[in-house]
């Protein structure tokens, strides 16, 4: 139905329809669902946003302790009435922070368009709803309008920091929010396009440099400032100020800038703020804690925790000094042989136990410019097979997952991954 902002505005003006209505009709056509079903699905997203804001305003803290409590501080500051800017603007900041603090604390949020930029759209929406007197239906329509403009960005550029930097993530979210708030304030589709263009222009070139690879610093505060930018751009557009560069050309410029941006500035935690002395210190502290937690967790699990390892097999491993899962992963005497490791050991009961280890995958793969270490290997003793996969995903919590395929999945920090890769002679 539409692929560019120009086409979207043209349809809205020609058919005298709100952008939200055009997006609803598109969703009905694509999904085959009724208007009521499409609307109810979006209203559920609104419910999730509202609940996340409430949780954040009550006060949350991330597992790392890097973020949390700022939404409460901002609320207290607003309540004192001595702020420098406007209350609506600061409420959008506060609610954006609240949402992203919940995200950092592993709470439930609605990606708009991503989890890392999830605070902007709801922050703006819930800040202006009383000022504009929005009904519940109009709030849902706000989300459809934001979605329509975000749909254009997603199909002509990118919306993730890993692909195009933070300009593509918080930048896109802020642009979506600015376009939506203009329509909610009874502006024209053309004014929505100008608001979006002005917002995205101001975000152009913004890098994605999460400290320690976590969606916390500086992500939470960028959502806050992105929400304020969205409201300022909306006011400018409603005042009649226009972007000299058409919105679609701004989106294309963002796309080109993202393609030219080095991988170190696209969510890899290798540049920008992540590479500052303080950023590196925070990363080292967090990853050291994770490494310790993972080691303690694995040390508490006997080999028989793994399906496929019975008492007899566990006894054979014990003869080699391997009693816990930690021992199996870090202390087993592997011998490198073209990504294959073997060790044959005689045990006292007269039965020859063959323990075989094989690296199934090389330890480094690429994912949207991010280097993610992966080590997968298989052990067998007396014909019983144990498959083990480890991934270096520092942005997730440490945990050990056991499933029916006798797979243990865990995470370690980048340094631990390199040490392990060196141990296995697999660089």
PyMOL commands that set and color helices and strands:
alter all, ss='L'
color gray80, all
select helices_A, chain A and resi 5-14+19-31+35-58+70-80+87-104+119-132+136-156+161-164+166-184+189-203+211-213+219-238+247-260+263-265+272-275+277-299+303-305+311-318+325-331+414-423
alter helices_A, ss='H'
color red, helices_A
select strands_A, chain A and resi 336-337+340-346+352-361+364-367+370-381+384-391+401-402+407-410
alter strands_A, ss='S'
color yellow, strands_A
deselect
rebuild
show_as cartoon
